[in-house]
Amino acid sequence: MIKLESESQFNSLKKENTVFEFTAGWCPDCRIIEPDLPRLEEKYKQFNFVSVDRDEFIDLAIENDIMG
């Protein structure tokens, strides 16, 4: 999984087959699903998987209705 670097990268990637995982260091649910993500990436190779730090990209989180 790649880590989002910029909002322009997000806008470019959302035009492709991309799964965005909005995450945060304080999010317990994020930690629970984290071990399963490599398996999903392997199974669905047709998608780009991108990790988005919700706190780093708070405007993107708000625009995409990511509340928690």
Number of C-alpha atoms within 10 A of each C-alpha: 13 10 12 20 14 11 12 10 10 16 11 10 17 13 8 11 12 15 15 19 18 21 21 17 10 9 11 10 11 14 13 9 9 11 10 10 13 12 9 12 15 10 10 11 10 11 15 16 22 18 16 22 18 20 14 14 15 15 13 18 18 11 8 10 9 13 9 10
